[in-house]
Structures are given as structure tokens and as C-alpha cells.
Amino acid sequence: MNRMRIKKNKTISKGYRLKPETHKLITKIQRSLKISTDEVLNKACSKYFEELNPDNGKSIKKLTIV
């Protein structure tokens, strides 16, 4: 019996704990854009990084998270 298998993108859970309001915001963005949670976080981090580096990341600066 041959069954077609759909490949799923594997994500690795890192166990980050976020505040409930952050989870709600992620869910709102996810529903609005119709993308996965991982993609929401990736896009948000990329956008934030672009704002920190207006030269579009041509010269990568070290990020320090406090």
C-alpha cells in the first residue's frame, strides 16, 4: 500500500517563555497574515534588525539584548 506523504517543515522548539500578551499579539499577526508562528517571529525579528541597521545589514553590528 503506497501512501503519499506530505513533507512538513521541521521546527525546533527552544522553550522560550513569552508573556501572555506577547502570545496574543503573535496570534493576531499570524491570523492577519495567514502564516505560521515561526514566520511571524522571523519577520518581526528581521524588521526589528532592519530598524537597528538602516544600511540594510551591509555592515552587521553586534546586538546586545539586555
Backbone as CSV, one residue per row, in Angstrom:
resi,resn,N_x,N_y,N_z,CA_x,CA_y,CA_z,C_x,C_y,C_z
1,MET,0.827,-1.173,0.000,0.000,0.000,0.000,0.883,1.252,0.000
2,ASN,0.864,2.015,-1.074,1.638,3.258,-1.152,0.779,4.433,-0.732
3,ARG,1.279,5.155,0.221,0.580,6.365,0.652,1.484,7.556,0.404
4,MET,0.885,8.594,-0.097,1.664,9.811,-0.318,1.895,10.499,1.021
5,ARG,3.099,10.921,1.231,3.431,11.623,2.462,3.737,13.075,2.126
6,ILE,3.213,13.942,2.933,3.480,15.361,2.772,4.623,15.724,3.698
7,LYS,5.656,16.330,3.116,6.794,16.745,3.932,6.402,17.971,4.741
8,LYS,6.703,17.931,6.007,6.454,19.075,6.873,7.775,19.752,7.171
9,ASN,7.724,21.071,7.261,8.920,21.787,7.680,9.136,21.512,9.149
10,LYS,10.340,21.135,9.490,10.637,20.853,10.885,11.038,22.136,11.594
11,THR,10.455,22.355,12.750,10.856,23.487,13.576,11.401,22.935,14.876
12,ILE,12.323,23.646,15.435,12.954,23.205,16.667,12.482,24.105,17.800
13,SER,11.845,23.510,18.761,11.357,24.261,19.905,12.526,24.583,20.827
14,LYS,12.652,25.843,21.171,13.738,26.260,22.047,13.246,26.479,23.478
15,GLY,11.942,26.415,23.688,11.412,26.538,25.036,11.396,27.955,25.575
16,TYR,11.304,28.945,24.693,11.249,30.325,25.158,9.927,30.591,25.847
17,ARG,9.975,31.292,26.947,8.761,31.659,27.670,8.437,33.108,27.358
18,LEU,7.252,33.317,26.828,6.808,34.664,26.487,5.630,35.051,27.356
19,LYS,5.454,36.343,27.530,4.323,36.843,28.311,3.032,36.544,27.548
20,PRO,1.918,36.374,28.268,0.639,36.094,27.604,0.259,37.148,26.564
21,GLU,0.538,38.417,26.833,0.187,39.463,25.864,1.023,39.335,24.587
22,THR,2.235,38.810,24.710,3.069,38.579,23.527,2.479,37.450,22.695
23,HIS,2.016,36.388,23.345,1.369,35.279,22.634,0.125,35.771,21.894
24,LYS,-0.656,36.635,22.542,-1.869,37.164,21.903,-1.520,37.994,20.676
25,LEU,-0.486,38.820,20.794,-0.060,39.645,19.665,0.434,38.787,18.507
26,ILE,1.202,37.768,18.815,1.695,36.845,17.779,0.518,36.179,17.078
27,THR,-0.476,35.751,17.841,-1.657,35.104,17.267,-2.419,36.058,16.350
28,LYS,-2.568,37.315,16.762,-3.264,38.307,15.929,-2.536,38.515,14.607
29,ILE,-1.213,38.648,14.683,-0.413,38.845,13.466,-0.489,37.602,12.581
30,GLN,-0.409,36.437,13.209,-0.465,35.168,12.480,-1.778,35.052,11.711
31,ARG,-2.865,35.376,12.348,-4.183,35.288,11.681,-4.307,36.319,10.575
32,SER,-3.792,37.507,10.827,-3.869,38.583,9.842,-3.079,38.248,8.582
33,LEU,-1.871,37.730,8.760,-1.005,37.431,7.622,-1.164,36.009,7.084
34,LYS,-1.868,35.165,7.849,-2.087,33.761,7.481,-0.755,33.028,7.277
35,ILE,0.107,33.157,8.275,1.408,32.486,8.257,1.650,31.816,9.609
36,SER,2.665,30.984,9.669,2.951,30.246,10.899,3.548,31.157,11.973
37,THR,3.517,30.673,13.193,4.093,31.403,14.317,5.580,31.645,14.082
38,ASP,6.262,30.647,13.568,7.694,30.770,13.289,7.955,31.890,12.289
39,GLU,7.127,31.963,11.256,7.288,33.018,10.256,7.002,34.391,10.840
40,VAL,6.004,34.487,11.725,5.690,35.762,12.388,6.905,36.241,13.175
41,LEU,7.479,35.358,13.979,8.626,35.733,14.792,9.828,36.082,13.921
42,ASN,10.031,35.326,12.853,11.138,35.593,11.948,10.991,36.970,11.306
43,LYS,9.803,37.268,10.802,9.567,38.557,10.155,9.699,39.711,11.148
44,ALA,9.185,39.519,12.359,9.271,40.563,13.383,10.723,40.840,13.757
45,CYS,11.494,39.786,13.945,12.913,39.952,14.293,13.680,40.591,13.146
46,SER,13.379,40.186,11.917,14.049,40.762,10.750,13.741,42.251,10.626
47,LYS,12.478,42.601,10.820,12.072,44.012,10.734,12.765,44.836,11.817
48,TYR,12.821,44.307,13.014,13.475,44.992,14.124,14.961,45.172,13.817
49,PHE,15.597,44.139,13.292,17.011,44.212,12.940,17.255,45.271,11.864
50,GLU,16.348,45.350,10.867,16.461,46.357,9.810,16.397,47.766,10.385
51,GLU,15.540,47.960,11.386,15.417,49.277,12.009,16.682,49.637,12.783
52,LEU,17.343,48.645,13.351,18.587,48.896,14.075,19.746,49.148,13.121
53,ASN,19.657,48.593,11.917,20.709,48.717,10.902,20.120,49.308,9.634
54,PRO,20.007,50.632,9.572,19.362,51.250,8.405,20.098,51.025,7.086
55,ASP,21.351,50.583,7.134,22.091,50.300,5.897,21.771,48.902,5.371
56,ASN,20.639,48.349,5.830,20.128,47.047,5.382,21.066,45.887,5.679
57,GLY,21.766,45.975,6.776,22.582,44.858,7.211,23.877,44.686,6.447
58,LYS,24.273,45.703,5.668,25.520,45.590,4.911,26.714,45.459,5.849
59,SER,26.646,46.187,6.939,27.679,46.013,7.964,26.962,45.537,9.224
60,ILE,27.138,44.297,9.541,26.426,43.680,10.664,27.053,44.143,11.971
61,LYS,26.200,44.694,12.818,26.649,45.125,14.138,26.228,44.081,15.155
62,LYS,26.966,44.008,16.245,26.620,43.074,17.297,25.387,43.569,18.039
63,LEU,24.427,42.689,18.236,23.241,43.004,19.003,23.450,42.573,20.436
64,THR,23.160,43.459,21.357,23.235,43.112,22.761,21.829,43.192,23.328
65,ILE,21.332,42.083,23.830,19.997,42.051,24.412,20.147,42.105,25.909
66,VAL,19.492,43.095,26.482,19.579,43.296,27.937,18.361,42.723,28.596
